[in-house]
Amino acid sequence: MKERLQKILARAGVCSRRKAEEHIKKGRVAIDGRIVTEMGLKIDPDHHLIEFNSKPVSSPEEKIYILLNKPSGYVTTLNDPQGRPIVTSLLKKISSRVFPVGRLDLDTEGALIMTNDGELAQRILHPSFEINKTYVAKVAGRPNQMKLQQLTRGIELEGRKTSPARLKILNTEASTSTIEITIHEGRKRQVRKMFAAIGHRVLELKRIAYGGLKLGSLPKGKYRFLSKKDLKKIFS
Ligand code: URA
């Protein structure tokens, strides 16, 4: 997108817009190797080399935040030695290098936040924020209340008790149950391990909310950009 040269220099943190005008007048700014002194020139910084005092001006990378409805069968790493599909391949026309915030198993579906903002990703993942993640799990059999209470209170997994969880039975079928579970920890395959520990294997798993940010009706494999308001919801 074309923008005024002064604005590009200011946004890149070189100087203020007013100062930029002075620098341009004094011949300190070049485009594609040629000094420009013309005022108000509009150029596309993605297609031209802009230099200030002979040094390239790099525009600060725009931060983007995405909510993807991850389908099963995609890995959340940025490359996979086994050649399985990676989640970033579902993003179209995004030139910035975005990465998933945290992980979802290959066979888990649902809400995955992706961004190029390392700082925000660290905050979201930091255990001190205890951000709730809500999943819908289809499990084998019909776990009774006593077993579910074990998960609610916390259960020993690999020598360490899990934090209390919130559980709600959504549906019981002939040989399976659909249960909503909310946890704030992020141990590897935690939900699967928790249900396995009470003897009920997880058959399907979908994350439906990240903090107060809900997946809603976003179709499988599709994504949407998150607004500032959405980002706040993650921490609410
Ligand atoms: N818990 C799991 O078991 N798997 C996931 O992908 C996420 C949470």
Residues whose N, C-alpha, C, O or C-beta is under 5 A from the ligand:
A	BS01	URA	R103 L104 D105 T108 R189 Q190 V191 R192 K193
